[in-house]
Amino acid sequence: MTDQHEIDAVATDLLSSLEIGNESSNEVDTLICDVGYGFPKEKKPRREKVNAVTRQIVNFLEWQVEASENDPNKPLALVKVVGCHDNHTRSVLEDRTKALLKTDKLPSHVVFTCNSLEDVCSPENNTTTKYIYLSPDAEEAVDPAKRPPSTVIIGMLIDRRVQPNRSRDRALGLDFTPQRWALGECFAEINPKEPLNVDCILEGMQQWWWNCESGVSKESFIQAASQAIEHHAKRHPSRPIHLPAQSEKCH
């Protein structure tokens, strides 16, 4: 039977073999999903957490694959779910993801690992990558007029109530740069620190990278964010975000 050390060694080799970088479109865009906040020990809350995390990931994967089917030139961003508490948690997350996707095998661009966020992003593994940790509570916004960094970290905080500053504090505690989407800067009626669902952020980042393949501009971000938020409202009608159509105020 393969033990956890062997599994994580394989995952480390896979993560290391996939080039991740910052602002070159020739490098592989990567979404690092940080589940390192820990899972509840009680059976019911733990099951709810597993279901919530995997549902958000699968919402994104279903959209990502469908959106790329009509254009084989659209590169799929890698999805790395890191910081699984233990081998059992990793297996449960993988199995639930496969069940929701109705498949026996994870997509080739998706990996789950028990390796911590700190290990995956260690300078020893990659000395050139600029990591940003997306947080709605960050003071600084990702520049909407530039191509976003090719590697972003998304905290898998999926709770029934918003917990202000938790992702920002985690980023700062691990010495990552917290940044947010430029919502307040680009949309007149959206709070600049509006918390968005994980699937919304994942979709927005993928679309933003795709948009930049044909040219980098503020519109690349505005279209991606508008689309992701529109899909967010359809997936989660109980907490829609009312987005004025292209009410741009970037300048």
Contacts in CASP RR format, 6 or more apart in sequence:
PFRMAT RR
TARGET T0000
AUTHOR 0000-0000-0000
METHOD contacts of the structure
MODEL  1
MTDQHEIDAVATDLLSSLEIGNESSNEVDTLICDVGYGFPKEKKPRREKV
NAVTRQIVNFLEWQVEASENDPNKPLALVKVVGCHDNHTRSVLEDRTKAL
LKTDKLPSHVVFTCNSLEDVCSPENNTTTKYIYLSPDAEEAVDPAKRPPS
TVIIGMLIDRRVQPNRSRDRALGLDFTPQRWALGECFAEINPKEPLNVDC
ILEGMQQWWWNCESGVSKESFIQAASQAIEHHAKRHPSRPIHLPAQSEKC
H
3 87 0 8 1.000
4 86 0 8 1.000
4 87 0 8 1.000
4 114 0 8 1.000
7 87 0 8 1.000
7 90 0 8 1.000
7 114 0 8 1.000
8 113 0 8 1.000
8 114 0 8 1.000
8 115 0 8 1.000
11 111 0 8 1.000
11 112 0 8 1.000
11 113 0 8 1.000
11 114 0 8 1.000
11 115 0 8 1.000
12 113 0 8 1.000
12 115 0 8 1.000
12 119 0 8 1.000
14 111 0 8 1.000
15 80 0 8 1.000
15 111 0 8 1.000
15 113 0 8 1.000
15 115 0 8 1.000
15 120 0 8 1.000
15 125 0 8 1.000
16 125 0 8 1.000
18 28 0 8 1.000
18 30 0 8 1.000
18 78 0 8 1.000
19 27 0 8 1.000
19 28 0 8 1.000
20 27 0 8 1.000
20 28 0 8 1.000
20 30 0 8 1.000
20 78 0 8 1.000
20 126 0 8 1.000
20 129 0 8 1.000
20 150 0 8 1.000
20 151 0 8 1.000
21 27 0 8 1.000
21 28 0 8 1.000
21 30 0 8 1.000
21 126 0 8 1.000
21 128 0 8 1.000
21 129 0 8 1.000
21 130 0 8 1.000
21 149 0 8 1.000
21 150 0 8 1.000
21 151 0 8 1.000
22 128 0 8 1.000
22 129 0 8 1.000
22 130 0 8 1.000
22 149 0 8 1.000
22 150 0 8 1.000
22 151 0 8 1.000
23 130 0 8 1.000
23 146 0 8 1.000
23 147 0 8 1.000
23 149 0 8 1.000
23 150 0 8 1.000
24 150 0 8 1.000
25 147 0 8 1.000
25 150 0 8 1.000
25 212 0 8 1.000
25 213 0 8 1.000
27 150 0 8 1.000
28 75 0 8 1.000
28 77 0 8 1.000
28 78 0 8 1.000
28 150 0 8 1.000
29 75 0 8 1.000
29 77 0 8 1.000
29 78 0 8 1.000
29 150 0 8 1.000
29 151 0 8 1.000
29 205 0 8 1.000
29 206 0 8 1.000
29 209 0 8 1.000
30 77 0 8 1.000
30 78 0 8 1.000
30 80 0 8 1.000
30 150 0 8 1.000
30 151 0 8 1.000
30 152 0 8 1.000
31 77 0 8 1.000
31 78 0 8 1.000
31 79 0 8 1.000
31 80 0 8 1.000
31 152 0 8 1.000
31 154 0 8 1.000
31 202 0 8 1.000
31 205 0 8 1.000
31 206 0 8 1.000
32 80 0 8 1.000
32 82 0 8 1.000
32 117 0 8 1.000
32 120 0 8 1.000
32 121 0 8 1.000
32 131 0 8 1.000
32 151 0 8 1.000
32 152 0 8 1.000
32 153 0 8 1.000
32 154 0 8 1.000
33 57 0 8 1.000
33 79 0 8 1.000
33 80 0 8 1.000
33 81 0 8 1.000
33 82 0 8 1.000
33 154 0 8 1.000
33 155 0 8 1.000
33 156 0 8 1.000
33 198 0 8 1.000
33 202 0 8 1.000
34 82 0 8 1.000
34 83 0 8 1.000
34 117 0 8 1.000
34 133 0 8 1.000
34 153 0 8 1.000
34 154 0 8 1.000
34 155 0 8 1.000
34 156 0 8 1.000
34 170 0 8 1.000
35 53 0 8 1.000
35 81 0 8 1.000
35 82 0 8 1.000
35 83 0 8 1.000
35 84 0 8 1.000
35 85 0 8 1.000
35 93 0 8 1.000
35 155 0 8 1.000
35 156 0 8 1.000
36 82 0 8 1.000
36 83 0 8 1.000
36 84 0 8 1.000
36 85 0 8 1.000
36 116 0 8 1.000
36 117 0 8 1.000
36 156 0 8 1.000
37 155 0 8 1.000
37 156 0 8 1.000
37 157 0 8 1.000
37 166 0 8 1.000
37 170 0 8 1.000
38 85 0 8 1.000
39 46 0 8 1.000
39 49 0 8 1.000
39 50 0 8 1.000
39 85 0 8 1.000
39 89 0 8 1.000
40 46 0 8 1.000
40 49 0 8 1.000
49 158 0 8 1.000
50 89 0 8 1.000
50 92 0 8 1.000
50 93 0 8 1.000
50 96 0 8 1.000
51 96 0 8 1.000
52 158 0 8 1.000
53 93 0 8 1.000
53 156 0 8 1.000
53 158 0 8 1.000
54 93 0 8 1.000
54 96 0 8 1.000
54 97 0 8 1.000
54 100 0 8 1.000
55 100 0 8 1.000
56 156 0 8 1.000
56 158 0 8 1.000
56 197 0 8 1.000
56 198 0 8 1.000
56 199 0 8 1.000
56 202 0 8 1.000
57 79 0 8 1.000
57 81 0 8 1.000
57 97 0 8 1.000
57 110 0 8 1.000
57 198 0 8 1.000
57 199 0 8 1.000
57 202 0 8 1.000
58 97 0 8 1.000
58 100 0 8 1.000
58 101 0 8 1.000
59 199 0 8 1.000
59 235 0 8 1.000
60 79 0 8 1.000
60 198 0 8 1.000
60 199 0 8 1.000
60 202 0 8 1.000
60 203 0 8 1.000
60 206 0 8 1.000
61 79 0 8 1.000
61 97 0 8 1.000
61 101 0 8 1.000
61 107 0 8 1.000
61 110 0 8 1.000
62 101 0 8 1.000
63 199 0 8 1.000
63 203 0 8 1.000
63 231 0 8 1.000
64 76 0 8 1.000
64 77 0 8 1.000
64 202 0 8 1.000
64 203 0 8 1.000
64 206 0 8 1.000
65 76 0 8 1.000
65 107 0 8 1.000
67 74 0 8 1.000
67 206 0 8 1.000
67 207 0 8 1.000
68 74 0 8 1.000
68 76 0 8 1.000
74 210 0 8 1.000
74 213 0 8 1.000
76 109 0 8 1.000
76 206 0 8 1.000
77 109 0 8 1.000
77 205 0 8 1.000
77 206 0 8 1.000
77 209 0 8 1.000
78 109 0 8 1.000
78 110 0 8 1.000
78 111 0 8 1.000
79 109 0 8 1.000
79 110 0 8 1.000
79 111 0 8 1.000
79 202 0 8 1.000
80 111 0 8 1.000
80 113 0 8 1.000
80 120 0 8 1.000
81 93 0 8 1.000
81 110 0 8 1.000
81 111 0 8 1.000
81 112 0 8 1.000
81 113 0 8 1.000
81 156 0 8 1.000
82 113 0 8 1.000
82 115 0 8 1.000
82 116 0 8 1.000
82 117 0 8 1.000
82 120 0 8 1.000
83 113 0 8 1.000
83 114 0 8 1.000
83 115 0 8 1.000
83 116 0 8 1.000
83 117 0 8 1.000
84 90 0 8 1.000
84 93 0 8 1.000
84 112 0 8 1.000
84 113 0 8 1.000
84 114 0 8 1.000
85 114 0 8 1.000
86 114 0 8 1.000
87 114 0 8 1.000
89 114 0 8 1.000
90 112 0 8 1.000
90 113 0 8 1.000
90 114 0 8 1.000
93 112 0 8 1.000
94 106 0 8 1.000
94 112 0 8 1.000
97 106 0 8 1.000
97 110 0 8 1.000
97 112 0 8 1.000
98 104 0 8 1.000
98 105 0 8 1.000
98 106 0 8 1.000
101 107 0 8 1.000
106 112 0 8 1.000
113 120 0 8 1.000
117 153 0 8 1.000
117 174 0 8 1.000
118 174 0 8 1.000
119 125 0 8 1.000
121 129 0 8 1.000
121 131 0 8 1.000
121 153 0 8 1.000
121 176 0 8 1.000
129 150 0 8 1.000
129 151 0 8 1.000
130 149 0 8 1.000
130 151 0 8 1.000
130 177 0 8 1.000
131 149 0 8 1.000
131 151 0 8 1.000
131 152 0 8 1.000
131 153 0 8 1.000
131 176 0 8 1.000
131 177 0 8 1.000
132 142 0 8 1.000
132 149 0 8 1.000
132 151 0 8 1.000
132 152 0 8 1.000
132 153 0 8 1.000
132 176 0 8 1.000
132 177 0 8 1.000
132 178 0 8 1.000
132 179 0 8 1.000
133 152 0 8 1.000
133 153 0 8 1.000
133 155 0 8 1.000
133 167 0 8 1.000
133 168 0 8 1.000
133 170 0 8 1.000
133 171 0 8 1.000
133 174 0 8 1.000
133 176 0 8 1.000
133 177 0 8 1.000
133 178 0 8 1.000
133 179 0 8 1.000
134 142 0 8 1.000
134 152 0 8 1.000
134 153 0 8 1.000
134 154 0 8 1.000
134 155 0 8 1.000
134 167 0 8 1.000
134 178 0 8 1.000
134 179 0 8 1.000
134 180 0 8 1.000
134 181 0 8 1.000
134 201 0 8 1.000
135 167 0 8 1.000
135 168 0 8 1.000
135 171 0 8 1.000
135 178 0 8 1.000
135 179 0 8 1.000
135 180 0 8 1.000
136 167 0 8 1.000
136 180 0 8 1.000
136 181 0 8 1.000
136 193 0 8 1.000
136 194 0 8 1.000
136 195 0 8 1.000
136 196 0 8 1.000
137 164 0 8 1.000
137 165 0 8 1.000
137 167 0 8 1.000
137 168 0 8 1.000
137 178 0 8 1.000
137 180 0 8 1.000
137 193 0 8 1.000
138 168 0 8 1.000
138 171 0 8 1.000
138 178 0 8 1.000
138 179 0 8 1.000
138 180 0 8 1.000
139 178 0 8 1.000
140 177 0 8 1.000
140 178 0 8 1.000
140 179 0 8 1.000
140 180 0 8 1.000
141 179 0 8 1.000
141 180 0 8 1.000
141 181 0 8 1.000
141 182 0 8 1.000
141 184 0 8 1.000
141 185 0 8 1.000
141 192 0 8 1.000
142 148 0 8 1.000
142 149 0 8 1.000
142 179 0 8 1.000
142 180 0 8 1.000
142 181 0 8 1.000
142 182 0 8 1.000
143 182 0 8 1.000
144 182 0 8 1.000
144 185 0 8 1.000
144 186 0 8 1.000
144 218 0 8 1.000
144 220 0 8 1.000
144 221 0 8 1.000
144 222 0 8 1.000
144 250 0 8 1.000
145 216 0 8 1.000
145 217 0 8 1.000
145 218 0 8 1.000
145 221 0 8 1.000
145 250 0 8 1.000
146 216 0 8 1.000
147 209 0 8 1.000
147 212 0 8 1.000
147 216 0 8 1.000
147 220 0 8 1.000
148 205 0 8 1.000
148 208 0 8 1.000
148 209 0 8 1.000
148 212 0 8 1.000
148 221 0 8 1.000
150 209 0 8 1.000
152 205 0 8 1.000
153 171 0 8 1.000
153 176 0 8 1.000
154 198 0 8 1.000
154 201 0 8 1.000
154 202 0 8 1.000
155 167 0 8 1.000
155 170 0 8 1.000
155 198 0 8 1.000
156 198 0 8 1.000
157 163 0 8 1.000
157 166 0 8 1.000
157 167 0 8 1.000
157 198 0 8 1.000
158 197 0 8 1.000
158 198 0 8 1.000
162 195 0 8 1.000
167 178 0 8 1.000
168 178 0 8 1.000
171 177 0 8 1.000
171 178 0 8 1.000
172 178 0 8 1.000
180 192 0 8 1.000
180 193 0 8 1.000
181 196 0 8 1.000
181 201 0 8 1.000
181 221 0 8 1.000
181 225 0 8 1.000
182 192 0 8 1.000
182 221 0 8 1.000
182 250 0 8 1.000
183 190 0 8 1.000
183 191 0 8 1.000
183 192 0 8 1.000
183 193 0 8 1.000
183 194 0 8 1.000
183 225 0 8 1.000
184 190 0 8 1.000
184 191 0 8 1.000
184 192 0 8 1.000
184 249 0 8 1.000
185 192 0 8 1.000
185 249 0 8 1.000
185 250 0 8 1.000
186 218 0 8 1.000
186 221 0 8 1.000
186 222 0 8 1.000
186 225 0 8 1.000
186 248 0 8 1.000
186 249 0 8 1.000
186 250 0 8 1.000
187 222 0 8 1.000
187 225 0 8 1.000
187 243 0 8 1.000
187 244 0 8 1.000
187 247 0 8 1.000
187 248 0 8 1.000
187 249 0 8 1.000
188 244 0 8 1.000
188 247 0 8 1.000
188 249 0 8 1.000
189 242 0 8 1.000
189 243 0 8 1.000
189 244 0 8 1.000
189 247 0 8 1.000
190 241 0 8 1.000
190 243 0 8 1.000
194 241 0 8 1.000
196 228 0 8 1.000
196 229 0 8 1.000
196 232 0 8 1.000
196 241 0 8 1.000
197 232 0 8 1.000
197 235 0 8 1.000
197 236 0 8 1.000
199 232 0 8 1.000
199 235 0 8 1.000
200 228 0 8 1.000
200 229 0 8 1.000
200 231 0 8 1.000
200 232 0 8 1.000
201 228 0 8 1.000
203 227 0 8 1.000
203 228 0 8 1.000
203 231 0 8 1.000
204 224 0 8 1.000
204 225 0 8 1.000
204 227 0 8 1.000
204 228 0 8 1.000
205 224 0 8 1.000
207 223 0 8 1.000
207 224 0 8 1.000
207 227 0 8 1.000
207 228 0 8 1.000
208 220 0 8 1.000
208 221 0 8 1.000
208 224 0 8 1.000
208 225 0 8 1.000
210 224 0 8 1.000
211 219 0 8 1.000
211 220 0 8 1.000
211 221 0 8 1.000
211 223 0 8 1.000
211 224 0 8 1.000
212 220 0 8 1.000
218 248 0 8 1.000
218 250 0 8 1.000
222 246 0 8 1.000
222 248 0 8 1.000
222 250 0 8 1.000
226 243 0 8 1.000
226 245 0 8 1.000
226 246 0 8 1.000
229 241 0 8 1.000
229 243 0 8 1.000
230 243 0 8 1.000
232 240 0 8 1.000
232 241 0 8 1.000
233 240 0 8 1.000
233 241 0 8 1.000
233 243 0 8 1.000
END
